[in-house]
Amino acid sequence: MPGAKFDIAYVFDYFPKLLSTLGLTLTIVGWSILLGLGFGFLVALPRLYKVPILQRVSQVYVSFFRGTPILIQLFLIYYGLPELLKLVHADVTRTPVLVFVVLTYSLHAGAYLSEMIRAGVTAVDRGQVEAAYSVGMSGFQAFVRIVLPQAFAISLPVFANLVIATLKDTSLAFSLGVMEMTGKAQTLITLSQHFVETYIALAVIYFVISFALEKVFLLLERRLLKHDRRETDSGKRFGWRRAPSLRGLLAKTARAQEGRSRA
């Protein structure tokens, strides 16, 4: 069915109406990322420490939530989880829909965050951890003080992309009746039949929020890496050279020995 005649005035009229549900959208994003970090740590640890059975379980979890559409995950958790809980005589039929939505997005984000955590931790030089042990730090202290800050700085761009992706994915929550921004947009379309104007206003709001988040994370990344950049600039100013790696020294020694043997 064709919509009403295009009128740019509706775009400006719909901005405040859509922004009235922005708080709910950001609430879903915030809780999903916060809980997702918890799930991500729990899933990443067995793979980092190679716990036999739990490692396989975490791999299945990550593969499922990364390999299936989030819309399908929403339906499976909203309709399937209550049926599974009935087997243990737990009734969750009166649980608010928002709880199932946040749970789904948290599990979805946790799969990606676990890979981010695992990649960030393994990227930190193992020698720094051994140096921390040598000065008397425990394993937990070395992880919190040495590994975690560096892993976070390394993984920040991936984390920023995930937050922005989660913000955009919340547009699917309206399929379960949650009245976030996209759900509000569908209501406005039903009442006025101004399809294009509503989606233009909605797209502008998502773009502005995503752009603002991108800039915030960029500033945070620059702040975290400021110390490394300052050392690099100082090295260039005073003519310092980067210390050669152990692999480079071994290769250089091998080439020198090979040259002497030929001579």
Contacts in CASP RR format, 6 or more apart in sequence:
PFRMAT RR
TARGET T0000
AUTHOR 0000-0000-0000
METHOD contacts of the structure
MODEL  1
MPGAKFDIAYVFDYFPKLLSTLGLTLTIVGWSILLGLGFGFLVALPRLYK
VPILQRVSQVYVSFFRGTPILIQLFLIYYGLPELLKLVHADVTRTPVLVF
VVLTYSLHAGAYLSEMIRAGVTAVDRGQVEAAYSVGMSGFQAFVRIVLPQ
AFAISLPVFANLVIATLKDTSLAFSLGVMEMTGKAQTLITLSQHFVETYI
ALAVIYFVISFALEKVFLLLERRLLKHDRRETDSGKRFGWRRAPSLRGLL
AKTARAQEGRSRA
1 193 0 8 1.000
3 193 0 8 1.000
3 194 0 8 1.000
3 195 0 8 1.000
4 192 0 8 1.000
4 193 0 8 1.000
4 194 0 8 1.000
6 194 0 8 1.000
6 196 0 8 1.000
6 197 0 8 1.000
7 194 0 8 1.000
7 197 0 8 1.000
8 197 0 8 1.000
10 192 0 8 1.000
10 194 0 8 1.000
10 197 0 8 1.000
10 198 0 8 1.000
10 201 0 8 1.000
11 197 0 8 1.000
11 200 0 8 1.000
11 201 0 8 1.000
11 204 0 8 1.000
12 201 0 8 1.000
14 185 0 8 1.000
14 188 0 8 1.000
14 197 0 8 1.000
14 198 0 8 1.000
14 201 0 8 1.000
14 202 0 8 1.000
15 201 0 8 1.000
15 204 0 8 1.000
15 205 0 8 1.000
17 184 0 8 1.000
17 188 0 8 1.000
18 181 0 8 1.000
18 184 0 8 1.000
18 185 0 8 1.000
18 188 0 8 1.000
18 201 0 8 1.000
18 202 0 8 1.000
18 205 0 8 1.000
19 205 0 8 1.000
20 184 0 8 1.000
21 179 0 8 1.000
21 180 0 8 1.000
21 181 0 8 1.000
21 183 0 8 1.000
21 184 0 8 1.000
22 181 0 8 1.000
22 205 0 8 1.000
22 209 0 8 1.000
24 98 0 8 1.000
24 178 0 8 1.000
24 179 0 8 1.000
24 180 0 8 1.000
25 167 0 8 1.000
25 170 0 8 1.000
25 180 0 8 1.000
25 181 0 8 1.000
28 98 0 8 1.000
28 101 0 8 1.000
28 102 0 8 1.000
28 105 0 8 1.000
28 170 0 8 1.000
28 173 0 8 1.000
28 178 0 8 1.000
28 180 0 8 1.000
29 105 0 8 1.000
29 163 0 8 1.000
29 166 0 8 1.000
29 167 0 8 1.000
29 170 0 8 1.000
31 102 0 8 1.000
31 106 0 8 1.000
32 102 0 8 1.000
32 105 0 8 1.000
32 106 0 8 1.000
32 108 0 8 1.000
32 109 0 8 1.000
32 166 0 8 1.000
33 109 0 8 1.000
33 162 0 8 1.000
33 163 0 8 1.000
33 166 0 8 1.000
35 102 0 8 1.000
35 103 0 8 1.000
35 106 0 8 1.000
35 109 0 8 1.000
36 106 0 8 1.000
36 107 0 8 1.000
36 109 0 8 1.000
36 110 0 8 1.000
36 113 0 8 1.000
37 110 0 8 1.000
37 113 0 8 1.000
38 110 0 8 1.000
38 113 0 8 1.000
39 106 0 8 1.000
39 107 0 8 1.000
39 109 0 8 1.000
39 110 0 8 1.000
39 111 0 8 1.000
39 113 0 8 1.000
39 114 0 8 1.000
40 110 0 8 1.000
40 111 0 8 1.000
40 113 0 8 1.000
40 114 0 8 1.000
40 117 0 8 1.000
41 114 0 8 1.000
41 117 0 8 1.000
43 58 0 8 1.000
43 61 0 8 1.000
43 62 0 8 1.000
43 110 0 8 1.000
43 111 0 8 1.000
43 114 0 8 1.000
44 58 0 8 1.000
44 113 0 8 1.000
44 114 0 8 1.000
44 115 0 8 1.000
44 117 0 8 1.000
44 118 0 8 1.000
44 121 0 8 1.000
45 51 0 8 1.000
46 54 0 8 1.000
46 55 0 8 1.000
46 57 0 8 1.000
46 58 0 8 1.000
47 55 0 8 1.000
47 58 0 8 1.000
47 59 0 8 1.000
47 114 0 8 1.000
47 118 0 8 1.000
48 118 0 8 1.000
48 121 0 8 1.000
48 122 0 8 1.000
58 114 0 8 1.000
61 111 0 8 1.000
62 111 0 8 1.000
62 114 0 8 1.000
62 115 0 8 1.000
64 111 0 8 1.000
65 73 0 8 1.000
65 107 0 8 1.000
65 108 0 8 1.000
65 110 0 8 1.000
65 111 0 8 1.000
66 111 0 8 1.000
66 112 0 8 1.000
66 115 0 8 1.000
70 104 0 8 1.000
70 105 0 8 1.000
70 108 0 8 1.000
70 169 0 8 1.000
70 172 0 8 1.000
71 172 0 8 1.000
71 175 0 8 1.000
73 104 0 8 1.000
73 107 0 8 1.000
73 108 0 8 1.000
74 100 0 8 1.000
74 101 0 8 1.000
74 104 0 8 1.000
74 172 0 8 1.000
74 173 0 8 1.000
74 175 0 8 1.000
74 176 0 8 1.000
75 175 0 8 1.000
77 100 0 8 1.000
77 103 0 8 1.000
77 104 0 8 1.000
77 107 0 8 1.000
78 97 0 8 1.000
78 100 0 8 1.000
78 101 0 8 1.000
78 104 0 8 1.000
78 176 0 8 1.000
81 92 0 8 1.000
81 100 0 8 1.000
81 103 0 8 1.000
82 91 0 8 1.000
82 92 0 8 1.000
82 93 0 8 1.000
82 95 0 8 1.000
85 91 0 8 1.000
85 92 0 8 1.000
97 176 0 8 1.000
97 177 0 8 1.000
97 178 0 8 1.000
98 178 0 8 1.000
100 176 0 8 1.000
101 173 0 8 1.000
101 176 0 8 1.000
101 178 0 8 1.000
105 166 0 8 1.000
105 169 0 8 1.000
105 170 0 8 1.000
108 166 0 8 1.000
108 169 0 8 1.000
109 162 0 8 1.000
109 166 0 8 1.000
112 158 0 8 1.000
112 162 0 8 1.000
113 159 0 8 1.000
113 162 0 8 1.000
116 155 0 8 1.000
116 158 0 8 1.000
116 159 0 8 1.000
116 162 0 8 1.000
117 151 0 8 1.000
117 155 0 8 1.000
119 154 0 8 1.000
119 155 0 8 1.000
119 158 0 8 1.000
120 150 0 8 1.000
120 151 0 8 1.000
120 154 0 8 1.000
120 155 0 8 1.000
121 147 0 8 1.000
121 151 0 8 1.000
123 150 0 8 1.000
123 151 0 8 1.000
123 154 0 8 1.000
124 146 0 8 1.000
124 147 0 8 1.000
124 150 0 8 1.000
124 151 0 8 1.000
124 154 0 8 1.000
128 146 0 8 1.000
128 147 0 8 1.000
128 150 0 8 1.000
129 142 0 8 1.000
129 146 0 8 1.000
129 147 0 8 1.000
132 139 0 8 1.000
132 141 0 8 1.000
132 142 0 8 1.000
132 145 0 8 1.000
132 146 0 8 1.000
133 139 0 8 1.000
133 142 0 8 1.000
137 145 0 8 1.000
137 146 0 8 1.000
152 159 0 8 1.000
152 224 0 8 1.000
153 221 0 8 1.000
153 224 0 8 1.000
153 225 0 8 1.000
156 217 0 8 1.000
156 220 0 8 1.000
156 221 0 8 1.000
156 224 0 8 1.000
157 217 0 8 1.000
157 221 0 8 1.000
159 217 0 8 1.000
160 213 0 8 1.000
160 214 0 8 1.000
160 217 0 8 1.000
160 218 0 8 1.000
160 221 0 8 1.000
163 213 0 8 1.000
163 217 0 8 1.000
164 210 0 8 1.000
164 213 0 8 1.000
164 214 0 8 1.000
167 206 0 8 1.000
167 209 0 8 1.000
167 210 0 8 1.000
167 213 0 8 1.000
168 206 0 8 1.000
168 210 0 8 1.000
170 180 0 8 1.000
170 181 0 8 1.000
170 182 0 8 1.000
171 180 0 8 1.000
171 181 0 8 1.000
171 182 0 8 1.000
171 206 0 8 1.000
172 182 0 8 1.000
173 180 0 8 1.000
173 182 0 8 1.000
173 183 0 8 1.000
174 180 0 8 1.000
174 182 0 8 1.000
174 183 0 8 1.000
174 186 0 8 1.000
177 183 0 8 1.000
179 187 0 8 1.000
181 202 0 8 1.000
181 205 0 8 1.000
181 206 0 8 1.000
182 202 0 8 1.000
185 198 0 8 1.000
185 199 0 8 1.000
185 201 0 8 1.000
185 202 0 8 1.000
188 194 0 8 1.000
188 198 0 8 1.000
189 195 0 8 1.000
189 198 0 8 1.000
192 198 0 8 1.000
234 240 0 8 1.000
244 252 0 8 1.000
END
